[in-house]
Amino acid sequence: MPRYTRPRKTWQYSNEFKAKAVQLSHLPDVKVKDVAEALDIHPFMLSRWRKALREGRIVVQDTRPTDLEMEKKEMD
């Protein structure tokens, strides 16, 4: 069996990147294929991310302050 001298490189994408890509693919009149092409990823990968986000396997930390946090800042 041949020995591979150059192992295949795999890319690691952050959950934020995946979630943003999924959000873009859910926009009206936007095709998954077009979003994947723009982000230079395979359309099947984007479809897997869409499924993973639906199932809750991709969790994105929301960094925007909540309404309660905004009220606390205004009171100080």
Contacts in CASP RR format, 6 or more apart in sequence:
PFRMAT RR
TARGET T0000
AUTHOR 0000-0000-0000
METHOD contacts of the structure
MODEL  1
MPRYTRPRKTWQYSNEFKAKAVQLSHLPDVKVKDVAEALDIHPFMLSRWR
KALREGRIVVQDTRPTDLEMEKKEMD
13 41 0 8 1.000
15 58 0 8 1.000
15 59 0 8 1.000
15 60 0 8 1.000
16 60 0 8 1.000
18 49 0 8 1.000
18 52 0 8 1.000
18 53 0 8 1.000
18 58 0 8 1.000
19 53 0 8 1.000
19 58 0 8 1.000
19 60 0 8 1.000
21 35 0 8 1.000
21 36 0 8 1.000
21 39 0 8 1.000
21 41 0 8 1.000
21 46 0 8 1.000
21 49 0 8 1.000
22 46 0 8 1.000
22 49 0 8 1.000
22 50 0 8 1.000
22 53 0 8 1.000
22 58 0 8 1.000
24 30 0 8 1.000
24 35 0 8 1.000
25 31 0 8 1.000
25 32 0 8 1.000
25 35 0 8 1.000
25 36 0 8 1.000
25 46 0 8 1.000
25 50 0 8 1.000
26 50 0 8 1.000
32 43 0 8 1.000
32 46 0 8 1.000
32 47 0 8 1.000
32 50 0 8 1.000
33 43 0 8 1.000
35 46 0 8 1.000
36 42 0 8 1.000
36 43 0 8 1.000
36 45 0 8 1.000
36 46 0 8 1.000
37 43 0 8 1.000
39 46 0 8 1.000
49 58 0 8 1.000
52 58 0 8 1.000
65 73 0 8 1.000
END
